[in-house]
Amino acid sequence: MVVIVFRTQLKDGIDEKALTALGERMFEIASAMPGFVSYKDFAAADGENVSIVEFDSQETLAA
């Protein structure tokens, strides 16, 4: 299994609607890739966010 972690820190005044749309698009792309296993988002009260994307192998991710 291959795990990819995206870590972000939101700035004041961020367009949350645009960010939500971007997150949905990222999920669409990742979930359509060969070997996709899961996609999970986590958010902290201080604005830090983590997305974890899992694939079944390095080979499917590279494809």
Backbone bond lengths (Angstrom), bond angles and torsions (degrees), N, CA, C in turn:
res aa  C-N    CA-C-N  psi(-1)  N-CA   C-N-CA  omega(-1)  CA-C   N-CA-C  phi
1 M - - - 1.442 - - 1.528 109.06 -
2 V 1.332 115.85 142.05 1.456 123.25 177.12 1.519 107.47 -116.53
3 V 1.333 116.18 131.78 1.461 121.43 179.89 1.524 108.70 -117.79
4 I 1.329 116.42 129.75 1.460 122.23 176.63 1.522 107.21 -114.50
5 V 1.334 116.07 132.13 1.458 121.37 -178.53 1.526 108.78 -117.43
6 F 1.335 116.02 126.59 1.454 123.01 173.81 1.524 107.39 -109.01
7 R 1.312 117.57 122.46 1.461 121.92 -178.94 1.524 108.71 -117.42
8 T 1.335 116.25 129.25 1.456 121.01 -179.37 1.525 110.72 -134.66
9 Q 1.313 115.33 154.65 1.463 122.09 174.78 1.523 106.30 -124.53
10 L 1.325 116.66 118.00 1.458 120.51 -177.86 1.524 110.91 -76.72
11 K 1.319 115.50 139.60 1.452 121.95 177.42 1.519 109.22 -94.17
12 D 1.316 116.19 158.13 1.462 120.88 175.56 1.525 109.67 -59.08
13 G 1.314 116.49 142.84 1.453 121.63 176.73 1.519 114.41 82.07
14 I 1.329 117.63 10.04 1.465 120.69 -179.61 1.529 110.23 -63.32
15 D 1.317 116.69 143.15 1.464 122.05 176.62 1.528 107.18 -80.97
16 E 1.323 117.11 95.16 1.467 121.19 -174.56 1.525 112.33 -64.68
17 K 1.328 117.94 -31.07 1.465 120.51 177.97 1.533 110.27 -65.42
18 A 1.329 116.24 -43.56 1.467 120.33 178.28 1.525 110.66 -66.38
19 L 1.320 116.75 -38.56 1.459 120.73 178.68 1.528 111.05 -64.32
20 T 1.315 117.09 -41.32 1.465 121.22 177.54 1.524 110.36 -62.46
21 A 1.315 117.18 -43.56 1.467 121.31 178.76 1.524 110.74 -62.40
22 L 1.327 117.12 -40.89 1.452 120.97 178.32 1.530 110.68 -64.27
23 G 1.314 117.14 -42.87 1.462 121.22 177.79 1.522 112.11 -61.18
24 E 1.317 116.34 -41.46 1.466 120.36 178.10 1.520 110.92 -63.89
25 R 1.324 116.14 -39.76 1.471 120.10 178.99 1.529 110.71 -66.93
26 M 1.329 117.24 -40.56 1.458 121.15 177.80 1.527 110.47 -60.35
27 F 1.330 116.25 -40.70 1.467 119.93 177.68 1.518 110.93 -63.61
28 E 1.328 117.31 -43.76 1.467 121.04 179.05 1.521 111.17 -57.72
29 I 1.326 116.37 -45.05 1.465 120.79 -178.68 1.523 110.42 -66.48
30 A 1.336 116.40 -50.92 1.470 120.50 -176.89 1.525 111.65 -62.13
31 S 1.323 117.29 -43.84 1.467 119.78 -175.63 1.525 112.69 -70.34
32 A 1.325 117.78 -17.77 1.460 121.11 177.96 1.530 112.20 -87.54
33 M 1.328 117.32 -9.28 1.469 121.06 -178.09 1.526 111.04 -76.61
34 P 1.338 116.58 145.07 1.470 119.55 175.96 1.531 110.36 -59.20
35 G 1.316 117.00 139.20 1.449 121.38 176.59 1.514 115.20 83.16
36 F 1.335 117.28 1.60 1.461 120.60 179.08 1.525 109.95 -61.03
37 V 1.362 115.72 135.22 1.460 120.88 178.33 1.523 110.47 -113.46
38 S 1.335 117.55 -53.15 1.469 119.39 -178.36 1.520 111.28 -160.89
39 Y 1.335 114.59 163.53 1.466 123.34 179.07 1.517 106.21 -142.67
40 K 1.332 117.06 121.65 1.460 120.97 -178.57 1.524 109.64 -133.18
41 D 1.327 115.70 141.85 1.464 122.56 177.42 1.518 109.74 -115.32
42 F 1.331 115.28 143.40 1.459 121.92 176.00 1.518 108.28 -135.19
43 A 1.336 116.67 140.96 1.461 121.26 -179.28 1.523 110.05 -130.88
44 A 1.322 115.51 139.38 1.459 122.32 176.64 1.526 109.18 -103.19
45 A 1.310 116.35 157.73 1.464 121.47 -178.55 1.528 112.72 -62.21
46 D 1.335 117.12 -24.52 1.469 120.16 -178.79 1.523 113.43 -84.25
47 G 1.338 117.80 5.45 1.461 121.68 177.36 1.510 114.71 95.80
48 E 1.321 117.52 -3.56 1.456 119.16 177.26 1.525 109.43 -78.93
49 N 1.335 116.15 138.68 1.456 122.84 -179.73 1.517 110.08 -128.81
50 V 1.325 115.57 146.75 1.454 121.67 176.69 1.528 107.83 -132.96
51 S 1.315 115.65 132.00 1.465 121.77 172.70 1.519 107.24 -115.47
52 I 1.315 116.30 133.81 1.455 122.16 179.36 1.526 108.00 -118.50
53 V 1.330 115.51 122.04 1.459 121.30 -179.99 1.529 107.36 -118.37
54 E 1.342 115.92 128.55 1.458 121.03 -178.29 1.531 110.38 -113.99
55 F 1.333 114.72 137.99 1.460 122.63 174.36 1.524 108.44 -125.84
56 D 1.321 117.12 156.14 1.452 118.80 -175.25 1.529 114.50 -74.82
57 S 1.338 118.38 -22.66 1.464 119.34 179.04 1.531 110.87 -160.77
58 Q 1.315 115.30 162.88 1.459 121.29 175.56 1.524 110.80 -63.56
59 E 1.328 116.18 -35.90 1.454 121.30 -178.47 1.534 111.70 -64.37
60 T 1.332 117.29 -44.75 1.476 118.87 179.77 1.518 110.83 -69.07
61 L 1.311 117.37 -34.45 1.463 120.36 177.95 1.525 110.35 -66.24
62 A 1.306 117.38 -42.42 1.468 122.13 -179.96 1.531 111.86 -65.50
63 A 1.341 115.94 -30.14 1.469 119.87 -179.24 1.506 110.32 -69.06
